[in-house]
Amino acid sequence: MSTLALRGGAPVRRAPFPVWPVYDEDDLKRVCAVVESRNWGGFPFPNRVAGEFARDFAYYHGAAYGLAVANGTVALQVALQSIDLRFGDEVIVPAYTWDGTAAAVLFAGGVPVFVDVREDTLCLDVERVEAAVTPRTRALLPVHLAMRFADMDALGSIAQRHHLAVIEDCAHVHGGAWKGHGAGSMGDLGCFSLQSSKLMTAGEGGVIITSRLDRFELAQSYTNCGRATATDRFGRRVVGSNFRITELQAALLVGQLGRLHRQNERRARSAARLTAGLRRIPNIEPLPPDPRITREAIYNYVFRYRPEHSTVSRDLFVAALDAEGIPCDGRFYEPVYKSALFPATPREFPQLGTLDYSQVQCPVAERLAYEESVWIPQFLLLGDAGDVDDILTAVEKVATHLDELGSAAAGVKSLSRAERPRVEKDRQY
């Protein structure tokens, strides 16, 4: 195979991959209709388009109620408030996730307790979850990460034994299903992000779904400045905030939901072809299949870089693959307790007491984050078989030339997410 692009050779691919996000003329018409209506905001609440979108989104995922909010972090915060989380209550979260998952716990007055993940799913290790439960534990917050689901059966059993709430972070699995149950419908509440890179987007935004009216009424009040809800069956009164989504965002989300199913099917087909090809490439290990996933949703395709003999780092491997024309990432997430975006101390968050996150160690999360995981964004999977084959050709080219790579670009490194605004802009992450 030819010289690596990182060493001056021709890259495998020069053509762009499919663009993201996707829109069509109907989206433009809906947005224009909202503009012309002059009813742009989130009040009256829930506004017409936002209310209809949230209802349809919840129904698609198998939940009774849906609420559109300002963003995914807010969705988690409101969900935590809606289970009556109190100051100092502990919430178990995976160490390997986006910082906002744990930040939402802090914003709601709780204490994030980091638990390691499984290398085959990237999601919470349920055995370690059981060991982390204390009398102060109030909730489990599993994250369905990248392209896999947390073990909701096992987590549900733990929650039942210890009388815990379960809030699903579904920021990566819009439209996905686990054992026939829609993402977000298996816990007390499910939370989704609608940020630009997600499988559905309005630029920003979030959704909360639930089948419990008491949780739904509280979530509405916390979102809508503490106001009583239309049903008000439980009569709770709280001090709320304005976390409403706008009608302009909701107008875009109607079309996003309408095309979600076929886009997810296309991603799933591409992922299957990619997995089959990667199994034949040395030093590369795809995630094992999980038959419990009955409807796939792939936010990022993740495989593990595991060379047997080479000392070439994952970061250098990713740099070489990127140079071949394949947008990808290595340090997509870091263990939250090590992230520069999570400087949480008792000074800013008194509920932490004497807790020192610098002492936390989750070895699997750290190995995945710094040594093994390679993340390929979802929009690369929206093309045709030729796009997938280009990815495979590039991976094979780099993976079989590790000796050559080892003598190249000694200073190349993978930037943390806090360090790379230019990369994020260029790649539409």
C-alpha positions in Angstrom: 0.0 0.0 0.0 1.2 3.6 -0.7 3.1 5.9 1.7 1.1 7.2 4.6 -0.4 10.7 4.0 1.1 11.8 7.3 4.5 11.1 5.6 3.7 12.9 2.4 1.8 10.2 0.5 -1.6 10.6 -1.2 -4.5 10.3 1.2 -7.1 7.6 0.6 -9.9 10.1 0.4 -10.1 13.7 -0.7 -13.9 13.9 -1.4 -16.1 15.3 1.5 -18.4 13.0 3.3 -22.1 13.7 3.6 -22.8 17.1 5.3 -24.6 17.5 8.7 -27.1 18.6 9.7 -29.6 17.7 7.0 -32.6 19.9 6.0 -35.1 20.2 3.2 -37.7 22.6 1.7 -40.3 21.5 4.2 -38.0 22.5 7.1 -37.6 26.0 5.5 -41.4 26.3 5.1 -42.1 25.4 8.8 -39.5 27.8 10.0 -40.9 30.6 7.8 -44.4 29.8 9.1 -43.2 30.3 12.6 -41.4 33.5 11.7 -44.5 34.9 10.0 -46.6 33.9 13.0 -44.5 36.2 15.2 -44.9 33.5 17.9 -41.2 32.6 18.3 -40.6 31.8 21.9 -41.4 29.1 24.5 -44.4 30.9 26.0 -47.3 30.3 26.1 -46.0 26.9 27.4 -45.8 24.4 26.0 -46.1 26.4 22.7 -47.9 24.8 19.8 -45.1 23.3 17.7 -42.9 22.5 20.7 -45.7 20.7 22.4 -46.6 18.7 19.4 -43.0 17.7 18.7 -42.4 16.6 22.3 -45.6 14.5 22.3 -44.6 12.8 19.0 -41.0 12.3 20.2 -42.2 10.6 23.4 -44.6 8.4 21.5 -41.9 7.2 19.2 -39.8 6.1 22.1 -42.6 4.5 24.0 -43.2 7.0 26.7 -46.4 8.8 27.7 -45.1 12.3 28.1 -42.5 14.5 26.4 -41.1 17.9 27.3 -38.8 20.0 25.0 -36.2 22.1 26.9 -33.3 24.4 26.2 -30.5 21.8 26.0 -29.4 18.3 27.1 -27.7 19.4 30.3 -30.8 21.3 31.3 -32.8 18.2 30.6 -30.7 16.2 33.0 -30.8 18.9 35.7 -34.6 19.2 35.5 -35.0 15.4 35.5 -32.9 15.2 38.7 -34.9 18.0 40.3 -38.1 16.1 39.3 -37.1 13.0 41.4 -36.7 15.4 44.4 -32.9 15.2 44.5 -31.7 16.9 47.7 -28.6 18.7 48.6 -25.8 16.2 49.0 -27.6 13.2 47.6 -25.3 11.0 45.6 -25.9 10.1 41.9 -23.9 7.3 40.3 -22.6 8.3 36.8 -20.2 6.6 34.4 -16.7 8.0 34.4 -16.5 7.9 30.6 -19.0 10.4 29.3 -19.5 14.1 28.4 -18.8 16.4 31.3 -22.3 17.7 31.2 -23.7 14.5 32.6 -21.9 15.0 35.9 -22.3 18.8 35.8 -26.1 18.5 35.8 -25.9 16.5 39.0 -23.9 19.4 40.6 -26.3 22.0 39.3 -29.2 20.0 40.9 -27.3 20.0 44.3 -26.2 16.4 44.1 -22.8 14.7 44.2 -21.6 12.8 41.2 -20.1 9.4 42.1 -18.0 8.1 39.2 -18.0 4.4 38.4 -16.0 2.7 35.8 -17.3 1.3 32.5 -17.1 -1.9 30.5 -14.7 -2.1 27.7 -17.1 -4.0 25.4 -20.0 -1.5 25.7 -18.3 1.7 27.0 -21.2 1.9 29.5 -21.6 1.5 33.2 -20.1 -1.7 34.7 -23.1 -2.9 36.8 -20.9 -4.9 39.2 -19.1 -1.7 40.2 -22.4 0.2 40.4 -23.6 -2.2 43.1 -20.4 -1.7 45.1 -20.7 2.1 44.8 -24.2 2.4 46.3 -24.3 4.0 49.8 -27.0 5.2 52.1 -26.7 8.6 50.4 -27.3 7.3 46.9 -30.5 8.6 45.4 -30.3 7.8 41.7 -28.5 6.0 38.9 -27.7 8.0 35.8 -26.6 5.5 33.1 -25.4 6.9 29.8 -26.1 5.0 26.5 -22.8 5.9 24.8 -21.8 6.2 21.2 -23.5 3.1 19.8 -24.3 0.9 22.8 -26.8 0.8 25.7 -26.2 0.4 29.4 -27.5 -2.9 30.9 -30.9 -1.6 31.8 -32.1 -4.9 33.2 -29.3 -5.1 35.7 -29.4 -1.5 36.6 -33.2 -1.7 37.1 -32.7 -4.6 39.5 -30.1 -2.6 41.5 -32.4 0.4 41.6 -35.3 -1.7 42.8 -33.2 -3.3 45.6 -31.9 0.0 46.8 -35.0 2.1 46.1 -33.2 4.4 43.6 -34.5 6.4 40.7 -33.1 5.8 37.3 -32.5 8.7 34.8 -31.3 7.7 31.3 -28.9 9.9 29.5 -29.9 9.3 25.9 -27.9 12.0 24.2 -26.5 9.5 21.7 -29.4 7.2 21.0 -32.3 9.1 19.5 -34.6 6.4 18.1 -32.7 3.5 19.5 -34.3 0.6 21.4 -33.1 -2.0 23.8 -35.0 -5.3 24.1 -37.9 -3.6 22.3 -38.0 -0.7 24.7 -37.3 2.8 23.3 -34.4 4.7 24.7 -35.4 6.8 27.6 -38.5 4.8 28.4 -37.0 2.3 30.8 -36.0 4.6 33.7 -38.0 7.1 35.6 -37.1 9.7 33.0 -35.0 9.8 29.8 -33.1 12.8 28.6 -31.9 13.7 25.1 -29.6 16.4 23.7 -30.4 18.2 20.4 -27.0 19.9 20.1 -25.5 20.3 16.6 -23.7 17.0 16.3 -26.5 14.8 17.6 -28.7 12.4 15.6 -31.4 15.0 15.8 -30.6 18.7 16.1 -32.0 22.2 16.2 -28.5 23.6 16.9 -29.3 23.3 20.6 -32.1 21.9 22.6 -33.1 18.9 24.7 -36.0 16.6 25.4 -37.2 14.8 28.6 -39.6 11.8 28.3 -41.3 9.9 31.0 -44.5 7.8 31.7 -44.9 9.1 35.2 -47.3 12.1 35.4 -45.9 13.2 38.8 -42.4 13.5 37.3 -43.7 15.2 34.2 -45.7 17.8 36.1 -42.6 18.7 38.2 -40.4 18.8 35.1 -42.8 21.2 33.5 -42.9 23.5 36.5 -39.1 23.5 36.8 -38.9 24.4 33.1 -41.7 27.0 33.0 -40.7 29.4 35.9 -42.4 27.3 38.6 -45.9 27.7 37.0 -48.6 25.1 37.7 -49.2 22.6 34.9 -52.3 22.1 32.8 -53.1 18.8 34.6 -51.8 19.8 38.1 -53.0 16.5 39.5 -50.3 16.5 42.2 -50.4 20.2 43.1 -46.7 20.6 43.7 -45.3 24.1 43.8 -41.6 24.8 43.2 -39.2 27.6 42.4 -38.5 27.1 38.7 -36.5 28.6 35.9 -37.0 29.4 32.3 -35.6 26.3 30.4 -38.2 26.5 27.6 -37.3 25.7 24.0 -38.3 28.1 21.2 -40.8 27.6 18.4 -38.1 28.2 15.9 -36.1 25.3 17.2 -39.2 23.1 17.4 -40.0 23.8 13.7 -36.7 22.3 12.7 -37.2 19.3 15.0 -40.4 18.2 13.4 -38.5 17.4 10.2 -35.6 15.9 12.2 -37.9 13.4 13.8 -39.6 12.6 10.5 -36.3 11.5 8.9 -34.7 9.9 12.0 -35.9 6.3 11.3 -34.5 6.1 7.8 -31.3 7.8 8.8 -30.8 5.4 11.6 -31.4 2.5 9.3 -28.8 3.8 6.9 -26.3 4.3 9.7 -26.9 0.7 10.9 -26.3 -0.7 7.5 -23.1 1.2 7.1 -22.0 0.2 10.6 -22.6 -3.5 9.8 -20.4 -3.2 6.7 -17.7 -1.3 8.7 -17.7 -3.9 11.5 -17.3 -6.8 9.1 -14.4 -5.1 7.4 -12.6 -4.0 10.6 -12.6 -7.6 11.9 -10.2 -8.5 9.1 -7.7 -5.7 9.9 -4.8 -6.3 12.4 -4.5 -4.2 15.5 -8.2 -3.2 15.3 -11.0 -4.5 17.4 -14.7 -3.5 16.8 -17.1 -3.6 19.7 -18.8 -7.0 20.0 -22.4 -7.1 18.9 -25.2 -6.8 21.5 -28.3 -8.6 20.5 -30.3 -6.8 23.2 -30.1 -3.7 21.0 -33.2 -4.1 18.8 -33.1 -0.7 17.1 -29.7 0.7 16.5 -28.8 4.4 17.0 -25.2 5.3 16.2 -24.0 8.7 17.3 -20.3 7.8 16.8 -19.0 4.5 15.5 -16.3 3.4 18.0 -13.6 0.8 17.6 -10.6 -0.1 19.7 -7.0 0.3 18.6 -5.1 -2.6 20.2 -1.7 -3.2 18.6 0.0 -6.4 19.9 3.6 -5.3 19.3 3.8 -1.7 18.2 4.5 1.2 20.5 2.6 3.6 18.2 0.1 5.5 20.3 -3.6 5.7 19.6 -3.2 9.4 19.3 -0.7 9.0 16.5 -2.8 6.4 14.8 -5.8 8.8 14.9 -3.7 11.6 13.4 -2.6 9.3 10.6 -6.1 8.2 9.9 -7.3 11.8 9.8 -4.5 12.6 7.4 -5.9 9.9 5.1 -9.1 12.0 4.8 -11.2 10.2 7.5 -12.5 12.6 10.2 -12.1 10.8 13.5 -11.1 11.4 17.1 -9.4 9.6 19.9 -9.7 11.7 23.0 -13.4 12.4 22.2 -14.2 12.1 25.8 -11.9 11.9 28.8 -12.8 10.5 32.2 -14.9 13.4 33.6 -12.8 13.6 36.8 -9.7 14.3 34.7 -11.3 16.8 32.3 -10.3 20.4 32.2 -13.9 21.2 31.8 -14.8 19.7 35.2 -12.9 21.7 37.8 -15.4 20.8 40.5 -14.3 21.5 44.1 -16.1 22.0 47.4 -15.5 25.8 47.1 -17.9 26.1 44.1 -20.1 23.1 45.1 -20.3 22.8 48.9 -22.3 19.6 48.6 -19.0 17.8 47.7 -17.8 18.2 51.3 -14.2 16.8 51.4 -14.5 14.8 48.2 -11.4 15.1 46.0 -12.0 14.0 42.5 -8.2 14.0 41.8 -8.1 10.7 43.8 -10.7 8.9 41.6 -9.3 6.1 39.4 -11.4 4.3 36.8 -8.8 2.2 34.8 -11.0 1.0 32.0 -12.3 4.5 31.3 -8.8 5.9 31.3 -7.5 3.1 29.0 -10.4 3.7 26.6 -10.0 7.5 26.7 -6.2 7.7 26.3 -5.1 4.5 24.7 -7.7 2.6 22.7 -10.9 4.3 21.5 -11.3 5.7 18.0 -14.5 7.7 17.3 -15.9 8.1 13.8 -18.8 10.7 13.6 -22.3 9.6 12.6 -22.5 11.6 9.4 -19.8 9.5 7.8 -22.3 6.6 7.9 -25.0 8.4 6.0 -23.3 7.9 2.6 -23.1 4.8 0.4 -21.0 1.6 0.5 -18.1 3.4 -1.2 -17.8 5.8 1.7 -17.6 2.9 4.2 -15.0 1.1 2.0 -12.9 4.3 2.0 -12.9 4.3 5.8 -11.9 0.6 5.7 -9.1 1.2 3.2 -7.7 4.1 5.3 -7.9 2.1 8.5 -6.1 -0.8 6.9 -3.5 1.4 5.4 -2.6 2.9 8.7 -3.0 -0.2 10.8 -0.6 -2.2 8.5 2.0 0.5 8.4 2.6 1.1 12.1 6.4 0.7 11.8 6.5 3.5 9.2 4.2 5.5 11.4 6.4 5.1 14.4 9.2 7.0 12.8 6.9 9.9 11.7 5.6 13.1 13.3 7.0 12.5 16.8 5.2 15.6 18.1 1.7 14.6 16.9 -0.9 14.4 19.7 -4.6 14.2 20.0 -6.0 17.4 21.6 -8.5 17.2 24.4 -11.9 18.7 23.7 -11.1 21.7 25.7 -8.1 22.4 23.5 -9.6 22.1 20.0 -12.1 24.7 18.9 -10.7 24.8 15.4 -11.1 21.1 14.9 -14.6 21.1 16.2 -15.6 23.9 13.8 -14.0 22.3 10.8 -15.6 18.9 11.3 -19.0 20.0 12.5 -18.7 17.9 15.7 
